[in-house]
Amino acid sequence: MNLDMTQEKLMLLLYISPLLFAQSIFLFLNAKKKGANAWFWGIWGLIQTPMPLLFYYLFVVRPFHKKRRPSS
C-alpha cells in the first residue's frame, strides 16, 4: 500500500479536516439540544461528509419539527 504524503494529499487533508471538525461540532451540539444521541452524530460527523448531515436532517430535524408543529 502506498502511504506517500504528496503535496496534493496534504493540501486536501488540510482543507477537509476543518470541514469535518466543524460538521462534527455542529451535529453534536444540535443533537444534544434535541436529545438525539449526540455522541453518535458527533463521531459520525468526524468520519465522513455529507451523509451525516443528510441523515441528521431526515431522522432528527424533520421529526422534531413535526412534533413541535401544533395540529389544528
Secondary structure, 3 states (H helix, E strand, C coil): CCCCCCHHHHHHHHHHHHHHHHHHHHHHHHHHHHCCCHHHHHHHHHHCCCHHHHHHHHHHHHHHHHHHCCCC
